[in-house]
Amino acid sequence: MIVIELLRQGDISAGRAAKLLGIDRWQLAEIMFAYGISPFDDTITREELEREVIECDRKPM
């Protein structure tokens, strides 16, 4: 429960939470859904998200 609460508060990433729990990201997604935790950053604005998408499109692969 501590890891889930840290995840809910945004103190750790989903990747870190999965690693601490010893599960994969798909399993973590199911747990997050069960506890009502969004897999998306709710604090990001539409403009910030659009800017990130543009920046990702510009980066060479």
C-alpha positions as CSV (number, residue, x, y, z in Angstrom):
1,M,0.0,0.0,0.0
2,I,2.9,2.4,0.6
3,V,4.1,2.0,-2.9
4,I,0.6,2.6,-4.3
5,E,0.2,5.7,-2.2
6,L,3.6,7.1,-3.3
7,L,2.5,6.5,-6.9
8,R,-0.9,8.1,-6.3
9,Q,0.8,11.2,-4.8
10,G,3.3,11.4,-7.7
11,D,6.3,10.8,-5.5
12,I,7.5,7.8,-7.6
13,S,7.0,6.9,-11.3
14,A,5.0,3.9,-12.5
15,G,8.1,2.2,-13.7
16,R,9.7,2.6,-10.2
17,A,6.5,1.3,-8.5
18,A,6.4,-1.7,-10.8
19,K,10.0,-2.5,-10.0
20,L,9.5,-2.1,-6.2
21,L,6.4,-4.4,-6.4
22,G,8.2,-6.9,-8.6
23,I,5.6,-6.8,-11.3
24,D,5.4,-5.7,-14.9
25,R,3.8,-2.4,-16.1
26,W,0.7,-4.2,-17.3
27,Q,0.1,-5.7,-13.9
28,L,0.7,-2.3,-12.3
29,A,-1.8,-0.7,-14.7
30,E,-4.5,-3.1,-13.5
31,I,-3.7,-2.3,-9.9
32,M,-3.7,1.5,-10.7
33,F,-7.2,1.0,-12.3
34,A,-8.4,-0.9,-9.2
35,Y,-7.3,2.0,-7.0
36,G,-8.5,4.8,-9.2
37,I,-5.1,6.0,-10.1
38,S,-4.8,7.6,-13.6
39,P,-1.8,6.5,-15.6
40,F,-1.7,10.0,-17.1
41,D,-0.2,13.1,-15.5
42,D,-3.3,15.1,-14.6
43,T,-1.2,18.2,-13.9
44,I,0.0,18.7,-17.5
45,T,-1.9,21.3,-19.6
46,R,-3.0,20.7,-23.1
47,E,-0.5,23.3,-24.3
48,E,2.4,21.5,-22.5
49,L,1.3,18.1,-23.9
50,E,1.1,19.6,-27.5
51,R,4.6,21.1,-27.0
52,E,5.9,17.7,-25.9
53,V,4.4,16.0,-28.9
54,I,6.0,18.5,-31.3
55,E,9.4,18.1,-29.6
56,C,9.2,14.3,-29.9
57,D,8.4,14.6,-33.6
58,R,11.5,16.8,-34.1
59,K,13.9,14.3,-32.3
60,P,15.8,12.0,-34.7
61,M,15.4,8.3,-34.0
